[in-house]
Structures are given as C-alpha cells and as structure tokens.
Amino acid sequence: MTKTPDNISKKKFMEEFRRYHKGSVTRRHFLNVTGLGAASVVLAGAVPGLRPRPAFAAGDIGDRVILATWPNYHDPDNFDAFTEATGAHVQVNVFGSNEEMLAKLQAGGSGWDVYVPTNYTITTYVSEDLIEPLDTARLPNYDPSAFDPRYAEAGSVDGTLYAVPKNWGTTGYAVNTSHTDGKAMTSWKDFFDTTMDSFSGRTMVHDYQLTTIGNALKYFGYSFNSVAENELADAEKLLIDAKPHLFAISSDYQPSMRNGDAWMTMCWTGDGKQLNTDIPEIAYVLGVEGGELWSDYYAIPKGAPHMDAAYALINFLLDPEVNAKEVLAHGYPSADAHTNKLLPETLLNDPILYPAADLLNALEFGAAVTLTDPNRAELMARFKSA
C-alpha cells in the first residue's frame, strides 16, 4: 500500500509553487511537499513551471558549497533551508579583511565556491584573474533594475558582470554609553582621544588596514583613502600612540562588546545594529569628519570546485523573501527594491541603517589603490607588531 501525503491547502500549494518557480526550492522539494510526484509528468505539459529545471536550480549540485564571508553576516536558518531544498550543506569560512581574502585566493587552493568581496576590491580580482564572470542565465532571481546603482555598479568591470550586490553599509564605531559619563561621542577625534584616556584597555580596532588606517586618517581630516606618505605618517603615529591602550585588534568584536571586556570598537553597520538591539546602551556613531561607505557583493572565485552549487546558493540568497530574512537577522541595509518592500517601516527608517544625509554625504567609498598600496600594508604590519 502506498502512503498518501497529507492534503495541502490551496494557499500552501501556491506558496510552494511560487517558491519553486523563482528557484528558491528544488523541483524535488516542491513535488514532495505537494504530493505531486506521480503526477509530475502529466502536469509538466500543462504547467510550464513544473518542467525540469537546469542542474543549478534543480538540486543536482553536489553535497556542499563553501562560502567565504564576514562575521555575523547571514541568517543561519537560510542556510538550513538551502540545504533542505538542495541537499547541499553550506560550509562557512569567516575572514576579517579583504587583504586576507585576496592573499588566500592569490595563494591558490582556497576551495571556496562563493565569496563576499567589497566594492573597491573587484577590479583587482579581475586584473589578477581570480574571479569568474557571472552567467546571469543561471541567476534567475537577479534583477539588475531593482538595485540602487551606487551599491551595484562596482560589480561590473569593462561591461562584464563579476559580482552581484549583497548589501551595503557604513563604518563607524560602537560605544557603550554607560561608561562615557554623559559625554556625547560624535567624531573620530573622540574615538581616539577617549581610547587613550578613560577607555584605556577597553577599545578595539579592526584587523583591517582600510578601516583602521582610514579612520586614523579622518582624525586629521585627511581622505579615508589617502596614500600620501606624510598623511600616512600622521596616521601611523596616532595608531602607535593608541596601541598600548587597545584591548584588541580584531574584526570579530561583538563577543567582547557583549561581555563587557570592550567598551568601544570600530564597527560596521550590521554589527552596530545587532549590538544596539540587544544592548540599547551601545550606540553606533558615524564620525562627523567622514569615513567609509561600502557595498558588498556575491562572487565566484576562478575555478570554484562546486560551480553549480555556487550559482544555486547565490540565486537562493538573491530571492527577496530569503534576503529579507537576511536583513532582519544581520541588520545591514539591502540595495534591492524588491527586498525592501518586504521589510518593516521601522527598519527602513532606522538611523543606524540609513544615516542622516549630512553624515552619509561625508563618507567615501574605498578606493582600489588602498588594497595593494605597499605603504599602507607596511604601516598596518608595523602597527600590529608594535
């Protein structure tokens, strides 16, 4: 006797059908959930959406996909849903800087299938042949017209698409205001001066030259992207002076801020939002002098070992419903209009995610030259070893 699946409501059927048609779930998942396995051959002629899909969307993608990404940057439930839908387990490798990611790919054998580069790095990956051009036919959820060009244009180089937008944000700092004695923190001058005074031993900076050097440059009013030797010298002196007062140099700073070991840290938007939501006395500050505006992307490294799985994962994460869950989990704003329609107004009006115009206009996108500039690399090495 054949077991018959439980009846499924019309509403549930249409929900599952829409998910399948968009590529969010596999054909196998759809047929199993709806109980249509035996009828699929008949229905395929009547319902075009049930015709066999290509391997990258149908689940014949192997048993794993390896993602290199930033800390606290995804909703783990989405990875579980991807595995349930495709059979491919998502293995997450976390990195702390774009320099670390570049070095890993230059060395070869990273094993990564998908990685998350920042806007200013993509031209370098293209010039060093470390990134695959993307076939948009394998990304049916990618709608270029839905993205704000400011946060999408860096994904194309010389007319070829290499990366699709994940989300965007700013770089500021998080400060536990219960330790500031009522002092308002508004600038990078406040950040470094307080570090070397009342917050000695309680401050963290990124293990990442772009932001750590860039924000030290802003202390003096210089460009976040400066490679001028005299300006870098000023930034280095500030960082060396601050070094004995630091709690740590790390891009994974949430644990120390949450347990109270650290009171202040350089911080990205989403981490600032996560910390403020859970511990309201932790404020997120954008320095009035300026700083960094950035956008991150999904890309495939050259020679990815699980190419079908790479496309399937990116396509899955680009689904607006999936991406909305990502935004709600990590607190980074999306540049996708379809995703934003699914988000609550309170989030879309949050000043951490969407800063006031005067603060946002003072920010700079990172420049490609900073990734490979030897003076900045050597400065960061001297600072860390001091």
C-alpha positions in Angstrom: 0.0 0.0 0.0 1.4 3.4 -1.0 1.4 6.1 1.7 -0.5 9.2 0.6 0.8 12.6 1.7 -1.4 14.8 3.8 -3.7 17.1 1.9 -2.2 20.5 1.2 -4.3 23.7 1.2 -4.6 25.8 -1.9 -2.8 28.7 -0.2 0.1 26.4 0.8 0.2 24.9 -2.7 0.5 28.4 -4.3 3.2 29.5 -1.8 5.3 26.4 -2.6 4.7 26.9 -6.3 5.9 30.5 -6.3 8.9 29.5 -4.3 9.7 26.7 -6.8 9.1 28.9 -9.8 11.5 31.5 -8.5 14.2 28.9 -7.9 14.1 29.2 -4.1 13.3 25.4 -3.7 14.0 22.4 -5.9 11.6 20.5 -8.1 12.1 17.5 -5.8 11.1 19.6 -2.7 8.1 21.0 -4.5 6.8 17.6 -5.6 7.4 16.0 -2.2 5.7 18.8 -0.3 2.7 19.0 -2.6 2.4 15.3 -3.2 2.6 15.7 -6.9 5.5 13.3 -7.6 3.5 10.8 -9.5 1.6 13.4 -11.5 4.6 15.5 -12.5 4.9 14.1 -16.0 1.3 14.9 -16.8 1.4 18.4 -15.1 4.7 19.3 -16.9 2.8 19.8 -20.1 0.1 21.9 -18.6 2.1 23.9 -16.1 5.4 25.2 -17.7 6.8 26.0 -14.2 7.0 22.2 -13.5 9.2 21.4 -16.4 12.6 20.1 -15.3 14.9 22.9 -14.3 18.6 23.1 -15.0 21.0 21.5 -12.6 21.9 24.7 -10.8 18.3 25.1 -9.7 17.2 21.5 -9.5 19.3 20.2 -6.7 21.9 18.2 -8.7 24.6 20.3 -7.3 26.6 18.0 -5.0 26.6 17.8 -1.3 28.3 21.0 -0.3 29.0 24.6 -1.1 31.8 26.6 0.6 31.1 30.3 1.3 33.8 32.7 2.4 32.2 35.7 4.2 32.4 38.2 7.1 31.4 37.6 10.7 27.8 37.8 11.8 26.7 38.3 8.2 24.0 35.8 7.5 20.8 34.1 8.9 21.8 30.5 9.6 18.2 29.4 9.1 18.5 30.4 5.5 21.5 28.0 5.1 19.4 25.3 6.7 16.6 26.0 4.2 19.1 25.9 1.3 20.4 22.5 2.4 16.8 21.2 2.8 15.9 22.4 -0.6 19.1 21.2 -2.5 20.8 18.6 -0.4 24.0 20.8 -0.4 25.4 21.7 3.0 26.7 25.3 3.4 30.2 25.4 4.8 31.0 28.9 6.1 34.6 30.3 6.3 34.9 33.6 8.0 37.6 36.2 7.2 38.4 39.5 8.8 39.7 41.7 5.9 39.7 41.9 2.2 43.5 41.7 2.3 43.2 38.3 3.9 40.7 37.2 1.3 42.9 38.4 -1.6 46.0 36.6 -0.1 44.1 33.4 0.2 43.0 33.5 -3.4 46.4 34.5 -4.7 47.9 31.5 -2.9 45.5 29.2 -4.7 43.6 26.2 -3.4 41.1 28.2 -1.3 38.4 25.7 -2.0 35.8 28.5 -1.9 32.8 28.4 -4.2 31.3 31.8 -3.2 32.9 34.8 -1.6 31.9 38.2 -0.5 34.2 40.9 -1.7 33.8 44.7 -1.0 33.3 47.1 -3.9 36.8 48.5 -4.1 38.4 45.1 -4.5 36.7 43.8 -7.5 38.9 45.4 -10.2 41.9 43.8 -8.5 40.3 40.4 -8.7 39.6 40.9 -12.3 43.1 42.1 -13.2 44.6 39.1 -11.4 42.1 36.7 -13.0 40.8 35.5 -9.6 37.1 35.9 -10.3 34.6 34.3 -12.6 32.4 36.4 -14.9 28.8 35.6 -14.0 26.3 34.0 -16.2 23.0 35.7 -15.4 21.0 33.0 -17.0 22.0 30.9 -14.0 20.7 33.6 -11.6 17.0 33.9 -12.4 16.5 35.8 -9.1 18.9 38.6 -10.2 17.0 41.7 -11.4 19.6 44.4 -12.1 16.9 47.1 -12.4 15.9 46.6 -8.7 19.3 47.7 -7.3 20.4 51.2 -6.4 23.3 51.8 -8.9 25.5 53.3 -6.1 25.7 49.9 -4.5 25.7 47.8 -7.6 27.9 49.3 -10.2 31.2 48.1 -8.8 30.2 44.5 -9.7 30.7 45.2 -13.4 34.2 45.9 -14.9 34.5 46.9 -18.5 30.9 45.9 -19.2 31.3 42.4 -17.8 29.4 41.4 -14.6 31.6 39.7 -12.0 29.6 40.2 -8.8 26.0 40.9 -7.7 25.1 43.1 -4.7 24.6 41.6 -1.3 24.1 44.7 0.8 25.7 48.0 1.8 26.6 49.9 4.9 28.9 52.3 6.7 31.9 52.0 9.0 31.7 53.8 12.3 32.2 52.8 15.9 30.1 51.3 18.7 30.4 52.7 22.1 28.9 51.6 25.4 27.5 54.9 26.6 27.1 53.7 30.2 30.8 54.3 30.5 31.0 57.8 28.9 29.8 59.8 32.0 27.3 61.6 29.8 29.8 62.7 27.2 28.5 62.8 23.7 30.7 60.8 21.2 30.4 62.2 17.7 33.8 62.1 16.0 36.9 60.1 15.2 38.8 62.5 17.4 36.5 61.5 20.3 37.2 57.8 19.5 41.0 58.0 19.6 41.3 60.6 22.4 38.9 58.6 24.6 40.8 55.4 23.8 44.0 56.9 25.2 42.2 58.3 28.2 39.2 57.0 30.1 38.7 53.9 27.8 42.3 52.7 28.0 42.4 48.9 27.7 38.8 48.9 26.5 38.9 49.8 22.8 39.1 47.5 19.8 40.1 48.4 16.2 39.7 46.3 13.1 42.3 43.8 11.9 41.9 45.5 8.6 44.1 48.2 7.1 41.4 50.0 5.1 39.3 51.0 8.1 41.9 51.2 10.8 44.2 53.4 8.8 41.3 55.2 7.1 39.7 56.2 10.4 43.0 57.3 11.8 43.4 59.5 8.7 40.0 61.0 9.4 41.2 62.1 12.8 43.4 64.7 11.0 40.7 65.5 8.3 42.6 63.6 5.6 40.9 61.4 3.0 39.9 57.9 4.2 41.7 56.6 1.1 44.9 58.6 1.3 48.2 57.0 0.2 50.2 60.3 0.7 53.3 59.4 2.7 53.2 62.4 5.0 49.5 61.8 5.8 50.1 58.1 6.4 52.9 59.1 8.8 50.5 61.1 10.9 48.1 58.2 11.0 50.8 55.8 12.0 51.9 57.9 14.9 48.3 58.1 16.1 47.9 54.4 15.9 51.2 53.6 17.6 50.4 56.0 20.4 47.0 54.3 20.8 48.3 50.7 20.6 49.2 50.3 24.3 45.6 51.4 25.2 43.8 48.9 23.0 42.0 45.8 24.3 42.5 44.0 20.9 42.9 44.3 17.2 40.2 42.2 15.7 37.4 42.3 13.2 35.3 39.9 15.3 34.4 42.3 18.1 30.9 41.5 19.1 31.7 38.9 21.8 34.0 41.4 23.7 31.5 44.2 23.4 28.7 41.9 24.7 30.5 40.5 27.7 31.8 44.0 28.7 35.5 43.4 28.2 35.5 46.1 25.5 33.6 49.3 25.7 34.2 50.7 22.3 35.1 49.3 18.9 35.4 50.2 15.2 32.2 48.8 13.8 30.2 48.0 10.7 26.5 48.9 10.3 25.0 45.5 10.9 27.1 44.8 14.0 26.2 48.2 15.3 22.5 47.4 14.8 22.8 43.9 16.3 24.6 45.3 19.4 22.2 48.2 19.8 19.1 46.0 19.5 20.3 43.6 22.2 22.1 46.2 24.4 20.5 49.6 23.9 23.2 51.5 25.8 25.6 50.5 23.0 25.3 53.4 20.4 26.5 53.4 16.8 28.4 56.5 15.8 29.4 57.9 12.4 32.3 60.3 12.8 31.3 63.8 11.7 34.7 64.0 9.8 33.5 61.2 7.5 34.7 57.7 7.0 33.7 54.7 4.8 30.6 53.9 2.8 30.8 50.4 1.3 28.9 47.8 -0.6 29.5 44.0 -0.6 28.8 41.5 -3.3 28.4 37.8 -4.0 31.1 36.5 -6.4 32.5 33.2 -7.6 36.3 32.7 -7.4 38.1 31.4 -10.5 37.9 27.6 -10.7 35.4 27.2 -7.9 35.2 23.4 -7.2 31.4 23.3 -6.9 30.3 25.7 -9.6 26.6 24.6 -9.8 26.3 24.8 -6.1 27.8 28.3 -6.2 25.2 29.6 -8.6 22.5 27.8 -6.7 23.5 29.5 -3.4 23.8 33.0 -4.9 20.5 32.6 -6.6 18.8 31.4 -3.4 20.2 34.3 -1.4 19.0 36.8 -4.0 15.4 35.7 -3.6 13.7 38.8 -2.0 12.0 36.7 0.7 15.2 35.0 1.6 17.2 38.3 1.5 14.6 40.0 3.7 15.2 37.3 6.4 19.0 38.0 6.0 18.4 41.7 6.6 16.3 41.1 9.6 19.0 38.9 11.0 22.2 40.8 10.3 21.0 44.4 10.2 22.7 45.6 7.0 20.6 47.5 4.5 19.8 46.0 1.1 20.1 47.8 -2.1 17.4 45.6 -3.6 14.0 47.3 -4.0 12.1 44.0 -4.1 13.6 43.1 -0.7 12.9 46.5 0.8 9.2 46.1 0.0 9.2 43.2 2.4 10.9 44.9 5.3 9.1 46.8 8.2 9.0 50.6 8.0 10.7 50.8 11.4 13.8 49.1 9.9 13.7 51.2 6.7 13.7 54.4 8.9 16.3 53.2 11.4 19.1 55.8 11.6 21.8 53.2 12.1 21.0 51.6 8.8 20.0 54.7 7.0 22.1 57.7 8.4 21.1 61.3 8.1 22.1 62.9 4.8 24.9 65.1 6.3 26.6 62.0 7.8 26.1 59.8 4.7 27.4 62.5 2.3 30.6 62.8 4.3 31.5 59.2 3.7 33.8 57.8 0.9 33.7 54.5 -0.9 37.0 52.7 -0.5 39.5 53.1 -3.4 41.1 50.2 -5.3 44.6 51.6 -4.7 44.3 51.1 -1.0 44.1 47.3 -1.3 47.5 46.9 -2.9 49.3 50.0 -1.7 52.6 48.8 -0.1 52.9 51.8 2.3 49.5 51.1 3.9 50.3 47.4 4.1 53.6 48.1 5.8 52.1 50.6 8.1 49.5 48.1 9.3 52.2 45.5 9.8 54.3 47.9 11.9 51.2 48.9 14.0 50.3 45.3 14.7 53.8 44.3 15.7 54.5 47.4 17.9 
